[in-house]
């Protein structure tokens, strides 16, 4: 069993069209820990907003290999086995970008973002940098980085981000008594969302409980128009609708009616 802590920087965040420009990971196999990182060539144009985050420019990658030709990719591909674990902070971007390069991930997936939402209820938010400071990961990062041969530690560098969610994973592991498979289970378990952070309620600091008390009909609309593509939202909306059989029945009937036209 090996653990792979993976982070990717890309030309942007369009899951259909953007591509990898940096692939980094830490491999932990028993007591052995190794770090890998490669800049990657692509012919896809980088967005300026992405460049402003990761500070990688087209000039920095013009003489690099395609992602699937790099040492990092090949090392990850060799051990893409069901017995190993793929760990990242938010799985979606990393897994989809690797799929664009031909890697069908067979490893068991652990999302430190989702596990943090289950296990770290007192977190101010679940951004990696917030968790880094709130839980004191920054206090030990230089020592761990040195042991892995990692130089400068900086935000939005793929290898630095890998280091932080490696440290975050170790913290999360203490919350589940060292049971790695429990983190796999939590990654697959929908989260009961607390606050509404989208649409007309964005930035209003309104909870789902507060909205349901005043406008349960809005939950019927969310169930039929937004929730199908968002597991955590579907779980949350269903939870509240089921507390009121009248609105839960309406929501189900409307979804059934809509399915006839899909």
C-alpha positions in Angstrom: 0.0 0.0 0.0 1.4 3.4 -1.1 -0.1 6.8 -0.5 0.2 9.4 -3.3 -0.4 13.1 -2.3 -1.0 14.8 -5.7 -1.4 18.4 -6.8 -1.7 19.9 -10.3 -1.3 23.3 -11.7 -3.1 23.9 -15.0 -3.7 26.5 -17.8 -7.0 27.4 -16.1 -10.0 25.8 -14.4 -12.1 24.8 -17.5 -12.5 21.1 -16.9 -13.1 20.4 -20.6 -10.4 22.4 -22.2 -7.6 23.3 -19.8 -4.5 21.1 -19.4 -1.7 20.3 -16.9 1.4 22.5 -16.7 2.8 21.2 -13.4 2.4 17.8 -11.8 3.8 17.1 -8.3 3.3 14.5 -5.7 4.7 13.0 -2.5 4.8 9.2 -2.4 4.7 7.5 1.0 5.3 3.8 1.1 5.8 2.6 4.7 8.7 4.6 6.1 9.9 5.7 2.6 8.8 9.2 1.5 9.8 10.7 -1.9 8.8 13.9 -3.6 8.3 14.4 -7.4 7.6 17.5 -9.4 7.7 18.4 -13.1 6.7 21.4 -15.2 4.9 20.3 -18.3 4.5 21.5 -21.9 1.1 22.2 -23.4 -0.1 24.0 -26.5 -3.2 25.2 -24.7 -3.1 28.9 -23.9 -2.9 29.8 -20.2 -5.4 32.2 -18.8 -3.8 35.3 -17.2 -5.9 34.7 -14.0 -4.3 31.2 -13.7 -0.8 32.7 -14.3 -1.5 35.2 -11.5 -2.1 32.3 -9.1 0.6 29.8 -9.9 3.2 32.3 -11.5 4.0 29.8 -14.3 4.5 31.6 -17.6 4.5 30.1 -21.1 8.2 30.8 -21.4 8.8 28.5 -18.4 7.3 25.4 -20.1 8.2 25.9 -23.7 11.1 23.5 -23.6 9.4 21.0 -21.2 8.0 17.5 -22.0 4.3 16.8 -22.5 2.7 15.8 -19.1 2.5 12.1 -20.1 6.2 12.1 -20.9 7.4 13.4 -17.6 9.1 11.4 -14.9 6.3 12.3 -12.4 3.5 11.1 -14.7 5.3 7.8 -15.5 6.0 7.2 -11.8 2.4 7.8 -10.9 1.1 5.7 -13.8 3.3 2.7 -12.8 1.6 2.5 -9.4 -1.9 3.3 -10.5 -3.3 0.3 -8.7 -6.4 -0.3 -6.6 -4.3 -1.1 -3.6 -2.8 2.4 -3.5 -4.4 5.7 -2.5 -4.7 9.0 -4.5 -4.9 11.9 -2.1 -5.6 15.6 -3.0 -7.4 18.6 -1.7 -10.4 18.6 -4.0 -10.2 15.6 -6.2 -12.1 16.8 -9.3 -9.6 19.1 -11.1 -6.7 16.7 -10.4 -8.4 13.6 -11.6 -10.0 15.1 -14.7 -6.7 16.8 -15.8 -5.0 13.4 -15.5 -7.7 11.8 -17.5 -7.1 14.3 -20.3 -3.5 12.9 -20.4 -4.8 9.3 -20.7 -4.6 8.2 -17.0 -7.7 6.3 -15.8 -7.2 6.4 -12.0 -7.7 3.1 -10.4 -6.4 4.2 -7.0 -8.7 4.7 -4.1 -9.4 8.4 -3.7 -9.2 10.5 -0.6 -10.2 14.2 -0.7 -8.7 16.1 2.2 -11.1 19.0 1.5 -14.2 16.8 1.9 -12.7 14.9 4.9 -11.9 18.2 6.6 -15.5 19.2 6.2 -16.6 16.0 8.0 -13.9 16.0 10.7 -12.8 19.6 11.3 -16.1 21.2 12.3 -14.5 24.2 13.9 -12.5 25.2 10.8 -12.9 28.9 9.8 -13.2 27.7 6.2 -11.8 24.8 4.2 -9.2 26.4 2.0 -5.9 24.7 2.2 -4.1 27.9 3.4 -6.7 28.6 6.1 -6.3 25.0 7.4 -2.5 25.3 7.2 -2.6 28.2 9.7 -5.5 27.3 11.9 -4.2 23.9 12.7 -0.6 24.9 13.0 0.7 23.0 9.9 3.0 25.9 9.1 5.0 25.3 12.3 6.4 22.0 11.0 6.4 22.5 7.3 10.0 23.6 6.9 11.3 20.6 8.8 9.3 18.2 6.7 10.1 20.1 3.5 13.8 19.9 4.3 13.6 16.1 4.9 12.0 15.7 1.4 14.5 17.9 -0.4 11.8 20.6 -1.1 13.3 24.1 -1.4 11.1 27.2 -1.1 7.6 26.6 0.3 5.1 29.0 -1.3 1.4 29.1 -1.9 0.0 27.8 -5.3 3.2 25.9 -6.1 2.1 22.3 -6.8 4.8 20.7 -4.7 4.2 23.1 -1.8 0.5 22.4 -1.9 1.3 18.7 -1.9 3.3 19.2 1.3 0.4 21.0 3.0 -2.2 18.4 2.2 0.3 15.7 3.2 0.5 17.4 6.6 -3.3 17.9 6.6 -3.8 14.2 5.9 -1.7 13.2 8.9 -3.9 15.5 11.0 -7.1 13.9 9.6 -5.7 10.4 10.2 -5.5 11.1 13.9 -9.3 11.9 13.8 -10.1 8.4 12.5 -7.7 6.4 14.7 -5.3 5.9 11.8 -8.0 4.2 9.6 -7.1 5.2 6.0 -10.1 3.5 4.6 -12.4 5.6 6.8 -11.1 8.6 4.9 -12.0 6.9 1.6 -15.5 6.3 3.0 -15.8 10.0 4.2 -14.7 11.1 0.7 -17.7 9.2 -0.7 -20.1 10.4 1.9 -22.2 13.5 1.0 -21.9 16.5 3.4 -24.9 18.2 5.0 -24.2 21.8 4.0 -24.8 24.5 6.5 -24.8 27.8 4.7 -26.0 28.8 1.3 -23.1 30.2 -0.7 -24.6 30.5 -4.2 -27.3 32.2 -6.2 -29.4 35.1 -4.8 -28.4 34.1 -1.3 -24.6 34.3 -1.8 -22.9 36.6 0.8 -26.1 36.8 2.9 -24.7 34.4 5.6 -28.0 32.4 5.5 -28.2 28.8 6.7 -30.3 26.2 4.9 -32.2 25.8 8.2 -33.1 29.5 8.3 -34.2 29.5 4.6 -36.4 26.3 5.0 -38.2 28.0 7.9 -39.2 30.9 5.7 -39.3 29.6 2.2 -39.5 25.8 1.9 -40.8 26.2 -1.7 -37.3 27.3 -2.7 -36.0 23.9 -1.7 -38.4 22.3 -4.2 -36.8 24.5 -6.9 -33.3 23.7 -5.8 -34.0 20.0 -5.7 -35.2 20.1 -9.3 -32.9 22.6 -10.9 -29.5 22.5 -9.0 -29.2 19.5 -6.9 -28.9 16.8 -9.6 -25.4 17.8 -10.4 -24.2 18.4 -6.9 -24.3 15.5 -4.5 -23.8 17.5 -1.3 -26.6 19.9 -2.3 -28.9 17.1 -3.1 -28.2 15.4 0.2 -28.8 18.7 2.1 -32.0 19.7 0.2 -33.5 16.2 0.6 -32.7 16.3 4.3 -34.7 19.4 4.9 -37.5 18.5 2.5 -38.1 15.2 4.3 -38.8 17.1 7.5 -42.0 18.4 5.8 -43.9 15.6 3.9 -46.0 18.1 2.0 -43.0 19.8 0.3 -41.1 16.5 -0.1 -44.1 15.0 -2.0 -44.2 18.1 -4.3 -40.5 18.0 -4.9 -40.6 14.3 -5.9 -43.6 14.7 -8.1 -42.0 17.7 -9.9 -38.7 15.7 -10.5 -40.7 12.8 -11.8 -42.6 15.1 -14.2 -39.4 16.7 -15.3 -37.8 13.3 -16.0 -40.4 12.6 -18.6 -39.0 15.5 -20.7 -35.3 14.7 -20.2 
